[in-house]
Amino acid sequence: MKAPKTTLIRGGKVVTGESVLKQDLLIRGEIIAESNDLSGCRADLEIDAEGLLVFPGAIDTHVHFNDEFMGTKSVHDFFTGTRAAAYGGVTSIIDFSNQAPKESLLSTIKNKEEEALGKALVDWGVHPVITQPYPETLKEIPLVVEKGAPTIKCYMTYREEGLMIEDDDLASILKQLKKAGGMLMLHAEDNNIIESNVSEMLRSGKTSPIYHARSRPPEAENKAIRRLLRTAEKTGGRIFIVHMATEDGVKMIAAARDKGIDVLAETCTHYLIFTDKMLEREDGIKWICSPPLRSNSVRDALWEGIHNGGISMVSSDDAAYSWDAKLLGAKRFDKCPNGIPGIEPRLNLLYSEGVSKGKLSLPRFVELIAVAPAEIFGMAPKKGTLSPGSDADIVLFDPLKKWTMNCNSLHMAADWSAYEGIKITGKIKKVFSRGELIIDGEKCLAEKGRGRYIYRKLKKGTFPFNRKAVPLK
């Protein structure tokens, strides 16, 4: 049998969730074989990483590919979306798959398998989304967990779109997931508050983008989180709150975990970069997302939550709709598809705004983009680490490179960018996925369809990932 190809990455600063060490990495085939001083070692391919940072491949557990929503469809499919991911240093993604009317829960996995076939450039997983909480759907929960999709999402809003799940049904789903070894992901916004506010604002002629944010105030999110925490405490189930964007939310999660409630939360890149002032601009529809962008003080509180460990990770919530689709909301905010294309900018933005500005240490940065997603969502130890035996998902990063982020410098399929003109410090140089060089500067070398399904299994017991952030150095 022919020996697998070896690649040696020499002289870079290897960053893990706990340390920064100048080391060499040896890749054998698809796996990291050794991490040490390998000055006497030789390989088929040797790469000089002097002056570069070496990260585990980033993991984005919150993307919406082929997403049909508010009368339109996202422009990221499993080719364009995973290509953008690869350019952004993302070597694993998990996509949401909505249960279609009259379809089974198991079909959510099959549908994504069909979408990914012959297209995916990086490895991928599935979050089934329950839209029909009937008894037959609940019976399928153990089956999707066994298929390696143990994280199921539900919405607490979007009644008109057919996505909202009532509290009693959420409790039933959570009980089933607890038995099956799964976790419930929640879009936490109170639908009654939102529907009442939207109706009132439209009657009053308040239709510009800023009123999207005002129709979904922090209390809509906070009220939903409080309800969820009560349900989690009663059932003993595990919950994960997606795209959290309130100061009180950070505090409630910390307090709940102190009480022993099994809850974790993420926030998203755009909440750390922008505020609701963007919605007052003439092109404010670019920043319509849900939950909405908040005030400066909330943005600061989210950064603090990341630093002190209250927020466990940062995802992109990539929802890439065309500019024509966003223009549906030009005269009425409630007609604008909610979402921002963000899968590619995430790593660069978190480094530039976090590490280079002293808000994050390098180890905490790696926790947020790789270690925590892998551990929380059942991909460790194959993903999210640079330890021997793990998949050789690796990013080589130049920490000093200066550049401007805009539509032309990014590779996403959307024909507009929410991050136009942002000055960035640090740039991805090379990306490896399972030992294969897939991004080399501006060249994408990955073959369509090379990405594989990620079978995931959650750890048993209360999730342990709640450590304090590594002190800034």
C-alpha positions in Angstrom: 0.0 0.0 0.0 1.3 3.4 -0.9 2.3 5.6 2.1 0.1 8.7 2.5 1.4 12.0 1.5 3.2 14.0 4.2 3.2 17.8 4.7 5.4 19.6 7.2 4.5 23.1 8.4 7.6 24.6 9.8 8.3 27.5 12.2 4.8 28.9 12.8 3.2 29.9 16.1 0.7 27.2 16.8 -2.3 28.5 18.7 -4.6 26.2 20.7 -7.3 27.1 23.2 -4.7 27.1 25.9 -1.3 28.2 24.5 0.8 29.8 21.8 3.9 27.8 21.0 6.4 27.9 18.2 6.2 24.4 16.8 6.2 22.4 13.6 3.2 20.4 12.5 3.5 17.1 10.5 0.5 16.0 8.5 0.3 12.4 7.3 -2.6 11.9 4.8 -5.7 13.5 6.4 -4.5 13.5 10.0 -2.1 15.6 12.1 0.6 13.1 13.0 2.9 15.2 15.2 3.3 18.6 16.8 6.7 19.5 18.1 10.2 20.6 17.2 10.6 18.5 14.0 13.8 20.1 12.7 15.1 16.7 11.7 12.0 15.6 9.9 11.4 15.6 6.2 8.1 15.5 4.2 6.8 15.3 0.7 5.7 19.0 1.0 7.4 21.5 3.4 5.9 24.9 4.1 7.7 27.7 5.8 5.3 29.3 8.3 7.9 31.6 9.9 6.0 34.8 11.1 2.6 33.2 10.7 0.0 32.0 13.2 -1.2 28.4 12.9 -4.9 27.9 13.9 -7.2 24.9 13.8 -9.6 25.2 11.0 -12.6 27.4 12.0 -16.0 25.9 12.5 -19.2 27.7 11.8 -22.2 26.0 13.3 -24.8 28.6 12.2 -25.3 29.0 8.4 -28.3 29.1 6.1 -27.6 27.6 2.7 -30.4 27.2 0.1 -32.6 28.9 2.7 -36.1 29.8 1.5 -37.4 32.6 3.7 -39.7 35.6 3.3 -40.4 35.0 -0.3 -36.8 34.6 -1.4 -33.9 32.1 -1.3 -30.3 32.6 -0.1 -27.6 32.8 -2.8 -25.3 30.5 -0.9 -25.6 26.9 -1.8 -23.3 24.1 -0.8 -20.8 25.2 -3.5 -20.8 29.0 -3.2 -21.3 28.8 0.6 -18.5 26.3 1.3 -16.2 28.2 -1.1 -16.8 31.4 0.9 -16.3 29.3 4.0 -12.9 28.0 2.8 -11.7 31.5 1.9 -12.7 32.5 5.4 -10.7 29.7 7.1 -13.8 27.7 7.9 -13.2 24.0 7.3 -16.5 22.7 8.9 -20.0 24.0 8.8 -23.4 23.0 10.1 -26.4 24.0 8.1 -30.0 24.3 9.2 -32.6 22.1 7.4 -36.2 23.0 7.9 -38.8 20.2 8.2 -41.0 20.8 5.1 -44.8 20.5 5.3 -45.9 16.9 5.6 -42.3 15.7 5.5 -40.5 13.6 8.2 -37.8 14.9 10.4 -35.4 12.4 8.9 -35.9 14.0 5.5 -34.1 17.1 6.8 -30.8 15.1 6.7 -31.6 13.5 3.4 -32.4 16.8 1.8 -29.0 18.3 2.8 -27.2 15.2 1.6 -28.7 15.8 -1.8 -27.8 19.5 -1.7 -24.2 18.8 -0.7 -23.6 16.0 -3.2 -21.0 17.0 -5.8 -20.9 20.6 -4.4 -19.5 20.8 -0.8 -15.8 21.9 -0.6 -15.5 21.5 3.2 -17.0 19.1 5.7 -20.6 19.7 6.8 -23.3 18.7 9.3 -27.0 19.2 9.7 -29.2 20.8 12.3 -32.8 19.6 11.7 -35.4 22.3 12.3 -38.8 21.1 13.7 -41.7 23.0 12.2 -44.4 20.4 12.9 -44.2 19.2 16.5 -46.6 16.3 16.0 -46.2 13.0 17.9 -44.7 11.3 14.8 -42.1 14.0 14.6 -41.2 13.6 18.3 -40.8 9.9 17.7 -38.1 10.6 15.1 -35.9 12.6 17.4 -33.9 9.6 18.6 -33.5 8.6 14.9 -31.9 11.9 13.8 -29.7 11.8 16.9 -28.5 8.3 15.8 -27.8 9.7 12.3 -25.3 12.1 13.7 -27.5 15.2 13.9 -28.1 15.6 17.6 -28.8 19.3 17.6 -32.3 20.4 16.7 -33.5 23.9 16.3 -36.8 25.6 17.0 -38.1 29.1 16.5 -40.1 31.1 19.1 -41.2 33.6 16.4 -42.0 33.8 12.7 -45.6 32.5 13.1 -46.6 33.8 9.7 -43.7 31.9 8.1 -44.8 28.7 9.6 -41.7 28.3 11.8 -42.9 29.2 15.4 -43.2 26.5 18.0 -45.3 27.0 21.1 -43.8 26.6 24.6 -45.7 23.4 25.5 -44.3 21.8 22.4 -40.8 23.1 23.1 -41.0 21.3 26.5 -42.0 18.0 24.8 -39.2 18.3 22.3 -36.7 19.1 25.0 -37.8 16.0 27.0 -37.3 13.8 24.0 -33.9 15.3 23.2 -32.8 14.8 26.7 -33.6 11.1 26.5 -31.9 10.8 23.1 -28.7 12.7 24.1 -29.4 15.8 22.0 -29.5 19.5 22.5 -32.2 22.0 21.6 -31.2 25.2 19.8 -33.5 28.2 20.1 -34.2 31.4 18.2 -35.3 33.3 21.3 -37.7 36.2 20.5 -41.2 36.7 21.9 -43.5 36.6 19.0 -46.4 38.4 20.7 -44.2 41.5 21.4 -42.9 41.5 17.9 -46.3 41.1 16.1 -47.9 43.8 18.2 -45.0 46.3 17.7 -44.9 45.6 13.9 -48.6 46.2 13.5 -48.5 49.4 15.5 -45.5 50.8 13.6 -47.0 50.0 10.2 -50.2 51.8 11.2 -48.1 54.8 12.3 -46.2 54.9 9.0 -42.9 53.9 10.7 -41.6 51.7 7.9 -37.8 52.5 7.6 -35.1 50.0 8.6 -34.6 51.4 12.1 -38.1 50.4 13.0 -37.2 46.8 12.4 -34.9 47.1 15.5 -37.5 49.0 17.4 -40.2 46.4 16.7 -37.9 43.8 18.2 -36.6 45.4 21.5 -34.2 43.7 23.9 -37.2 42.8 26.1 -38.6 40.6 23.2 -35.4 38.5 23.4 -35.1 38.7 27.2 -38.7 37.5 27.7 -38.2 34.5 25.4 -34.9 33.6 27.2 -36.6 33.7 30.6 -39.3 31.3 29.3 -36.7 29.0 27.9 -34.7 28.9 31.1 -37.8 27.9 33.1 -38.5 25.1 30.6 -34.9 23.9 30.8 -34.9 23.9 34.5 -38.2 21.9 34.7 -37.1 19.3 32.1 -33.4 19.1 32.8 -32.8 19.3 29.0 -29.8 21.0 27.3 -30.4 24.2 25.4 -28.3 26.5 23.3 -29.5 30.0 22.5 -28.4 31.2 19.1 -27.4 34.7 18.1 -27.9 36.2 21.5 -27.8 40.0 21.4 -28.8 41.5 24.8 -26.9 42.5 27.9 -29.5 40.9 30.2 -29.2 37.7 28.2 -25.6 37.4 29.1 -26.4 37.9 32.7 -29.3 35.4 32.7 -27.2 32.7 31.1 -24.4 33.1 33.7 -26.9 33.0 36.5 -28.7 30.0 35.1 -25.5 28.0 34.7 -24.6 28.9 38.3 -27.9 27.2 39.3 -27.0 24.1 37.3 -29.2 24.7 34.3 -27.7 23.2 31.2 -27.6 26.2 28.9 -25.1 27.8 26.6 -25.2 30.7 24.2 -23.5 32.2 21.2 -23.5 35.6 19.6 -22.6 36.6 16.1 -20.0 38.7 14.4 -22.3 41.5 13.3 -23.4 42.2 16.8 -19.8 42.7 17.8 -19.0 45.0 14.9 -22.1 47.1 14.2 -24.8 49.0 16.2 -28.4 50.0 15.4 -27.0 53.3 14.0 -26.4 51.4 10.7 -30.2 51.0 10.3 -30.6 54.8 10.2 -28.5 55.0 7.0 -30.1 55.2 3.5 -28.9 51.7 2.8 -30.0 50.5 6.3 -31.7 47.4 4.8 -28.2 45.8 4.6 -28.2 45.4 8.3 -31.7 44.1 8.9 -31.3 40.8 10.8 -33.1 39.2 13.7 -32.5 39.7 16.5 -31.6 43.2 15.4 -28.4 45.2 16.0 -28.4 46.9 19.3 -26.8 49.9 21.1 -23.2 50.6 21.8 -23.7 49.5 25.4 -25.1 46.2 24.4 -22.2 45.7 21.9 -19.8 46.3 24.8 -21.7 43.9 27.0 -21.4 41.2 24.4 -17.6 41.7 24.1 -17.4 41.4 27.9 -19.5 38.2 27.8 -17.1 36.8 25.3 -14.1 37.8 27.4 -15.4 36.4 30.7 -16.7 33.2 29.3 -20.5 33.9 29.6 -20.8 33.6 25.8 -19.3 30.4 24.6 -18.7 31.0 20.9 -19.2 33.3 17.9 -20.9 32.2 14.7 -21.7 34.0 11.5 -25.5 33.3 11.1 -24.7 33.5 7.4 -27.9 34.4 5.5 -26.9 35.6 2.1 -29.8 37.1 0.2 -29.3 39.0 -3.1 -29.5 42.8 -3.1 -32.7 42.6 -5.2 -34.2 40.4 -2.4 -33.1 42.9 0.3 -34.7 45.7 -1.7 -38.1 44.0 -1.0 -37.8 45.9 2.3 -36.8 49.3 0.9 -40.2 50.8 1.7 -41.3 48.4 4.5 -38.9 46.9 6.9 -41.1 43.9 7.5 -40.7 42.8 3.9 -36.9 42.7 4.0 -35.5 39.2 4.3 -33.6 39.1 7.7 -30.0 38.2 7.4 -26.4 39.2 6.6 -23.8 37.3 4.5 -21.0 36.6 6.9 -19.4 33.2 6.7 -16.2 34.5 5.1 -15.5 37.6 7.2 -15.9 36.0 10.6 -12.4 34.8 11.4 -10.7 38.0 10.0 -13.1 40.3 11.8 -12.7 38.6 15.2 -9.0 38.7 14.9 -8.8 42.3 13.7 -11.4 43.7 16.1 -10.7 41.3 18.9 -7.1 40.1 19.1 -5.3 43.0 17.3 -7.3 45.6 19.4 -6.6 43.8 22.7 -10.1 42.5 23.4 -9.2 38.8 23.0 -6.1 36.7 23.7 -5.1 34.4 20.9 -6.1 31.2 22.9 -9.6 32.7 23.6 -9.9 33.6 19.9 -9.2 30.0 18.9 -11.7 28.8 21.6 -14.4 31.0 20.0 -13.9 30.0 16.4 -12.8 26.3 16.7 -12.5 24.7 20.1 -15.9 25.5 21.6 -17.9 24.8 18.4 -16.2 21.4 18.1 -16.8 20.5 21.8 -20.3 21.9 22.1 -21.6 20.4 18.9 -20.1 16.9 19.1 -17.2 17.2 16.6 -14.3 16.9 19.1 -11.6 15.5 19.0 -11.6 15.1 15.2 -12.3 18.8 14.7 -11.4 22.1 16.4 -7.9 21.0 17.6 -4.3 20.7 16.3 -3.6 17.6 18.4 -2.1 14.4 16.9 -4.8 12.2 15.6 -7.2 15.0 14.7 -8.2 15.9 11.2 -5.6 18.2 9.6 -7.9 21.2 9.3 -5.4 24.1 9.5 -5.2 27.8 8.8 -2.0 29.7 8.2 -2.5 33.4 9.1 -0.4 36.5 8.6 -1.1 38.6 11.7 0.4 41.8 10.3 -1.2 42.0 6.8 -3.3 45.1 6.4 -6.2 45.2 3.9 -9.7 46.5 3.3 -12.7 44.3 3.4 -15.3 44.9 0.7 -17.3 43.1 -1.9 -14.3 42.8 -4.2 -11.9 41.4 -1.6 -14.4 38.8 -0.4 -15.6 35.7 -2.2 -19.2 35.3 -1.1 -21.9 34.9 -3.7 -23.9 37.9 -2.5 -23.7 41.0 -4.7 -23.3 43.4 -1.7 -21.5 43.4 1.6 -22.4 44.7 5.0 -18.7 45.0 5.8 -17.8 47.4 3.0 -14.7 49.5 3.6 -13.7 48.0 7.0 -9.9 48.2 7.6 -8.6 44.7 8.6 -5.4 43.6 10.4 -4.4 40.0 9.6 -5.1 37.8 6.6 -5.5 34.1 5.9 -2.7 32.8 3.7 -3.4 29.1 3.4 -6.2 26.7 4.4 -5.9 22.9 4.8 -8.9 20.6 5.0 -8.1 17.0 6.1 -4.5 17.6 5.0 -5.4 18.9 1.6 -4.4 22.5 0.7 -7.7 24.0 -0.4 -6.9 27.8 -0.3 -3.5 29.1 -1.3 -3.7 32.9 -1.2 -6.3 33.9 -3.7 -6.5 30.4 -5.3 -9.2 27.9 -4.4 -7.8 24.5 -5.1 -10.6 22.4 -3.6 -12.6 20.0 -5.9 -16.4 20.3 -5.8 -17.9 17.5 -3.7 -14.8 16.8 -1.6 -16.6 17.8 1.6 -17.9 15.0 3.8 -20.8 14.6 6.2 -19.8 15.1 9.8 -21.4 12.5 12.1 -21.7 14.2 15.5 -22.3 12.9 19.0 -22.7 15.1 22.1 -20.9 14.4 25.3 -23.0 13.0 28.1 -23.8 15.0 31.3 -23.9 18.7 31.8 -21.7 20.3 29.2 -18.4 21.3 30.8 -17.3 24.0 28.5 -17.8 27.1 30.7 -14.2 28.0 31.6 -13.2 31.6 32.1 -11.5 33.4 29.2 -7.7 33.1 29.1 -6.2 36.4 30.4 -5.1 38.8 27.8 -1.3 38.7 27.1 
